[in-house]
Amino acid sequence: MREPAVAGQFYPATRRSLKRAVEESFLHPLGPGEIPSPAESRSGRVLGTVNPHAGYVYSGPIAAHSVKAIVEDGIPPVFVLIGPNHTGYGSAVSLSVEDFRTPLGVVKNAIELSEALSRYIEVDEMAHLMEHSVEVQIPFLQYFSDSFRIIPIVMGDQRLKVAKEIAGHLLKVLEGVDFGIIASSDFTHCGYAYGQPPPPGMSAGEFAKSQDERAIEKILALDTEGLYRIREEINLTMCGYGPVAVLMEVAKSLGYRDVKLLKYATSYDISPGPLAVGYGSIAFRR
């Protein structure tokens, strides 16, 4: 069992407070403005989303836009939850075969699929032990359902070659399976604490947005190579470009070409100051 690592930090540690935090994310001025009603049956139009993974007080309202798109399409029985490895622990790319617990309960691993995927991706629980990028996605989904299962993956090695390989492995193992993908990523990290201060005359929020617009343009165009090129050209401090690239490659292979930016904001919009982190919700639809 993978116990929660960031309950009480990134999100509340009690069931009641956590449910209220999810609800407040939807109803926040930067959120969708309503709590969605789950679809009675799944259409399968939404393959996956890009979701931010900061503390709910900052990125929760933005993440709620992605979750709304998923819920209204119908929650799939299996989610691939793929995020960056912030801790540096574990293998270059690490798969978990454990169930995950949050204050809202236990979500089961899709163990037969994870075991099949383990032929290609190393199982390494150490990489998941303290990693928040996957964990923070789960309570948003649990608020609406307790029947989905997960395949958690974290990427330390986010090279384009690796992202394409992971996409290929997922397509092979998940052929014929009704699944969704959540690519967990924040965008620009701006400010002296992140080693990237904004230029003179620009606020941290303005600079983050100017950087992220160029990356998001490539994502919406399903230009995976372009995303990596922009990252190098402008020193983009997006932490989960590899997971996003995996989703982009799977989407292209399966014919999901309708990519929409649902919401973008920065932590500066919540709390103005010398730092800003960009958050985007992006949906990949058929």
HUMO-V47912 format. One line per field, one symbol per residue. ss: DSSP state (H for helix, E for strand, C for the rest). burial: # if it has 24 or more other C-alpha atoms within 12 Angstrom, else .. A space follows every 10 residues. Layout:
ss = ???
burial = ???
This chain:
ss = CECCCCECCC ECCCHHHHHH HHHHHHHCCC CCCCCCCCCC CCCCCEEEEE ECCCCHHHHH HHHHHHHHHH HHHCCCCEEE EEEECCCCCC CCEEECCCCE EECCEEEEEC HHHHHHHCCC CCECCHHHHC CHHHHHHHHH HHCCCCCCEE EEEEECCCCH HHHHHHHHHH HHHCCCCCEE EEEECCCCEE EHHHCECCCC CCCHHHHHHH HHHHHHHHHH CCCHHHHHHH HHHHCCCCCC HHHHHHHHHH HHHHCCCEEE EEEEEEHHHH CCCCCEEEEE EEEEEC
burial = .######..# ###....### ######.#.# ##..##.... ...####### ########## ########## ########## ######...# ########## ########## ..##..##.. ########## ########## #####..### ########## .######### #.##...### ########## #....###.. ..######## ######.### #####.##.# #....##### ########## ##.#.##### ########## ...####### #####.
